[in-house]
Amino acid sequence: MSYLALDVGDRRIGVAGADPEGIVVTPITTLTRRSDRQVVAAITDLAADRGAEIIVVGMPYTPQGELGEQARRVQDFARRLEKLPGLDVVYWDERYSTLEASDRLRETGVRHRRRRGRPARIAERERLDAAAAAVILQDFLDAQHEDATGEWPG
């Protein structure tokens, strides 16, 4: 079974994937949201290219675990994905995934540089969005493994 994960924002959607065994998670790309139709088509193509059967959508719950305005917008977008044939959509708590992704990028030597110029800032945000999607997917897969074995992976 192959997976995609999405970190859905108002302007961009970070995308990550995992191998069919659910062992190796990698950031794939960041999609710019020009229109929902365009982004859904791009996600459909990515899912087909990678043989993905499950799309894990990060839900930005409030710190209290409630559905806030951003989570409702993500849910509205994800409902479009739920209509796609052959794909299951799973919602996953993504609280603090961007912070964790930023920490992981820093640990691996990828720094947030305060470079000048809009293109540099956009590229850094896109890298962070895809990395956040990878955090979401890794958390989801780790929890699935723990549920199946009773042990935390690692």
FIDOMAR-437618 format. One record per residue (C-alpha): x, y, z; residue number from 1. Coordinates in Angstrom, 1 decimal, padded with zeros to 4 digits. Example, Ala and Ser with C-alpha at 12.3 -4.5 7.8 and 13.67 -1.06 7.14 Angstrom:
<kolkols>
{X=012.3&Y=-004.5&Z=007.8&num=1}
{X=013.7&Y=-001.1&Z=007.1&num=2}
</kolkols>
This chain:
<kolkols>
{X=000.0&Y=000.0&Z=000.0&num=1}
{X=001.4&Y=003.4&Z=-000.9&num=2}
{X=000.7&Y=006.7&Z=000.8&num=3}
{X=000.7&Y=010.5&Z=000.1&num=4}
{X=000.4&Y=013.1&Z=002.8&num=5}
{X=-000.7&Y=016.7&Z=002.5&num=6}
{X=000.1&Y=019.7&Z=004.6&num=7}
{X=-002.8&Y=021.9&Z=003.3&num=8}
{X=-002.4&Y=025.7&Z=003.6&num=9}
{X=-004.3&Y=028.6&Z=002.0&num=10}
{X=-001.5&Y=029.3&Z=-000.5&num=11}
{X=000.5&Y=026.1&Z=-000.8&num=12}
{X=000.1&Y=022.3&Z=-000.2&num=13}
{X=003.1&Y=020.4&Z=000.9&num=14}
{X=003.2&Y=016.8&Z=-000.4&num=15}
{X=005.1&Y=013.8&Z=000.9&num=16}
{X=005.1&Y=010.1&Z=000.0&num=17}
{X=006.1&Y=006.8&Z=001.4&num=18}
{X=007.3&Y=003.6&Z=-000.2&num=19}
{X=004.7&Y=000.8&Z=-000.4&num=20}
{X=006.0&Y=-000.8&Z=002.8&num=21}
{X=005.5&Y=002.5&Z=004.6&num=22}
{X=009.1&Y=002.6&Z=005.8&num=23}
{X=010.8&Y=005.5&Z=003.9&num=24}
{X=009.0&Y=008.8&Z=003.9&num=25}
{X=010.2&Y=011.6&Z=001.7&num=26}
{X=009.0&Y=015.2&Z=000.9&num=27}
{X=007.9&Y=015.2&Z=-002.7&num=28}
{X=006.9&Y=018.7&Z=-003.7&num=29}
{X=004.9&Y=021.8&Z=-002.8&num=30}
{X=001.9&Y=022.7&Z=-004.9&num=31}
{X=000.8&Y=026.3&Z=-005.3&num=32}
{X=-002.9&Y=026.7&Z=-004.8&num=33}
{X=-004.1&Y=028.7&Z=-007.8&num=34}
{X=-007.4&Y=026.9&Z=-007.8&num=35}
{X=-008.8&Y=023.8&Z=-006.0&num=36}
{X=-009.5&Y=022.2&Z=-009.4&num=37}
{X=-005.9&Y=022.6&Z=-010.5&num=38}
{X=-004.5&Y=021.3&Z=-007.2&num=39}
{X=-006.8&Y=018.3&Z=-007.0&num=40}
{X=-005.8&Y=017.4&Z=-010.6&num=41}
{X=-002.1&Y=017.6&Z=-009.6&num=42}
{X=-002.7&Y=015.5&Z=-006.5&num=43}
{X=-004.6&Y=012.9&Z=-008.6&num=44}
{X=-001.6&Y=012.8&Z=-011.0&num=45}
{X=000.9&Y=012.4&Z=-008.1&num=46}
{X=-001.2&Y=009.6&Z=-006.6&num=47}
{X=-001.5&Y=007.8&Z=-009.9&num=48}
{X=002.3&Y=008.1&Z=-010.6&num=49}
{X=003.2&Y=006.8&Z=-007.2&num=50}
{X=000.5&Y=004.2&Z=-006.9&num=51}
{X=-000.9&Y=005.8&Z=-003.8&num=52}
{X=-004.1&Y=004.4&Z=-002.3&num=53}
{X=-004.3&Y=006.5&Z=000.8&num=54}
{X=-004.0&Y=010.2&Z=001.2&num=55}
{X=-003.2&Y=011.4&Z=004.7&num=56}
{X=-004.5&Y=015.0&Z=005.2&num=57}
{X=-003.0&Y=016.9&Z=008.1&num=58}
{X=-005.7&Y=018.6&Z=010.2&num=59}
{X=-004.6&Y=021.8&Z=012.0&num=60}
{X=-006.6&Y=021.4&Z=015.1&num=61}
{X=-006.4&Y=024.1&Z=017.8&num=62}
{X=-004.1&Y=023.5&Z=020.7&num=63}
{X=-007.2&Y=022.3&Z=022.6&num=64}
{X=-007.8&Y=019.7&Z=019.9&num=65}
{X=-010.8&Y=021.5&Z=018.4&num=66}
{X=-011.7&Y=022.3&Z=014.8&num=67}
{X=-010.8&Y=025.9&Z=014.2&num=68}
{X=-011.3&Y=028.0&Z=011.1&num=69}
{X=-008.2&Y=026.7&Z=009.3&num=70}
{X=-009.1&Y=023.0&Z=010.1&num=71}
{X=-012.6&Y=023.7&Z=008.6&num=72}
{X=-011.0&Y=025.1&Z=005.4&num=73}
{X=-008.7&Y=022.0&Z=005.2&num=74}
{X=-011.7&Y=019.7&Z=005.6&num=75}
{X=-013.6&Y=021.6&Z=002.9&num=76}
{X=-010.7&Y=021.1&Z=000.5&num=77}
{X=-010.2&Y=017.4&Z=001.5&num=78}
{X=-013.9&Y=016.6&Z=000.7&num=79}
{X=-013.0&Y=017.1&Z=-002.9&num=80}
{X=-010.3&Y=014.4&Z=-002.6&num=81}
{X=-012.8&Y=012.1&Z=-000.9&num=82}
{X=-014.7&Y=012.0&Z=-004.1&num=83}
{X=-011.8&Y=010.7&Z=-006.1&num=84}
{X=-012.1&Y=007.0&Z=-007.1&num=85}
{X=-009.6&Y=004.6&Z=-005.7&num=86}
{X=-008.2&Y=006.9&Z=-003.0&num=87}
{X=-009.0&Y=006.8&Z=000.7&num=88}
{X=-008.6&Y=010.0&Z=002.6&num=89}
{X=-007.5&Y=009.8&Z=006.2&num=90}
{X=-007.3&Y=012.9&Z=008.5&num=91}
{X=-004.4&Y=013.2&Z=010.9&num=92}
{X=-003.6&Y=015.6&Z=013.7&num=93}
{X=-000.9&Y=017.9&Z=012.3&num=94}
{X=-000.4&Y=020.2&Z=015.3&num=95}
{X=003.2&Y=021.4&Z=015.5&num=96}
{X=004.2&Y=019.5&Z=012.3&num=97}
{X=005.7&Y=022.7&Z=010.7&num=98}
{X=007.7&Y=023.4&Z=013.9&num=99}
{X=009.0&Y=019.8&Z=014.0&num=100}
{X=009.8&Y=019.9&Z=010.2&num=101}
{X=011.7&Y=023.2&Z=010.8&num=102}
{X=013.7&Y=021.5&Z=013.6&num=103}
{X=014.4&Y=018.4&Z=011.5&num=104}
{X=015.6&Y=020.5&Z=008.5&num=105}
{X=017.9&Y=022.4&Z=010.9&num=106}
{X=019.2&Y=019.2&Z=012.4&num=107}
{X=020.1&Y=017.9&Z=008.9&num=108}
{X=021.9&Y=021.0&Z=008.0&num=109}
{X=019.2&Y=022.7&Z=006.0&num=110}
{X=018.9&Y=026.2&Z=007.4&num=111}
{X=016.3&Y=028.8&Z=007.2&num=112}
{X=018.3&Y=031.6&Z=005.8&num=113}
{X=017.2&Y=035.1&Z=005.9&num=114}
{X=018.1&Y=035.7&Z=002.4&num=115}
{X=017.0&Y=038.7&Z=000.5&num=116}
{X=014.4&Y=038.4&Z=-002.2&num=117}
{X=011.0&Y=037.0&Z=-002.6&num=118}
{X=012.0&Y=033.9&Z=-004.6&num=119}
{X=014.4&Y=032.7&Z=-001.9&num=120}
{X=011.8&Y=033.1&Z=000.8&num=121}
{X=009.2&Y=031.3&Z=-001.3&num=122}
{X=011.6&Y=028.4&Z=-002.0&num=123}
{X=012.3&Y=028.0&Z=001.8&num=124}
{X=008.6&Y=028.0&Z=002.6&num=125}
{X=007.9&Y=025.4&Z=-000.1&num=126}
{X=010.7&Y=023.2&Z=001.3&num=127}
{X=009.2&Y=023.6&Z=004.8&num=128}
{X=005.7&Y=022.7&Z=003.6&num=129}
{X=006.9&Y=019.5&Z=001.9&num=130}
{X=008.9&Y=018.6&Z=005.0&num=131}
{X=005.8&Y=019.2&Z=007.2&num=132}
{X=003.9&Y=016.8&Z=005.0&num=133}
{X=006.6&Y=014.3&Z=005.6&num=134}
{X=006.3&Y=014.7&Z=009.4&num=135}
{X=002.6&Y=014.2&Z=009.1&num=136}
{X=003.0&Y=011.0&Z=007.1&num=137}
{X=005.8&Y=009.7&Z=009.4&num=138}
{X=003.6&Y=010.3&Z=012.5&num=139}
{X=000.7&Y=008.5&Z=010.9&num=140}
{X=002.7&Y=005.5&Z=009.8&num=141}
{X=004.4&Y=005.2&Z=013.2&num=142}
{X=001.0&Y=005.2&Z=014.9&num=143}
{X=-000.2&Y=002.5&Z=012.5&num=144}
{X=002.8&Y=000.4&Z=013.2&num=145}
{X=002.3&Y=000.9&Z=017.0&num=146}
{X=-001.4&Y=-000.1&Z=016.7&num=147}
{X=-000.4&Y=-003.3&Z=014.7&num=148}
{X=002.4&Y=-004.4&Z=016.9&num=149}
{X=001.9&Y=-002.8&Z=020.2&num=150}
{X=005.4&Y=-001.4&Z=019.9&num=151}
{X=006.6&Y=002.0&Z=018.9&num=152}
{X=008.9&Y=001.8&Z=015.9&num=153}
{X=012.5&Y=002.7&Z=016.3&num=154}
</kolkols>
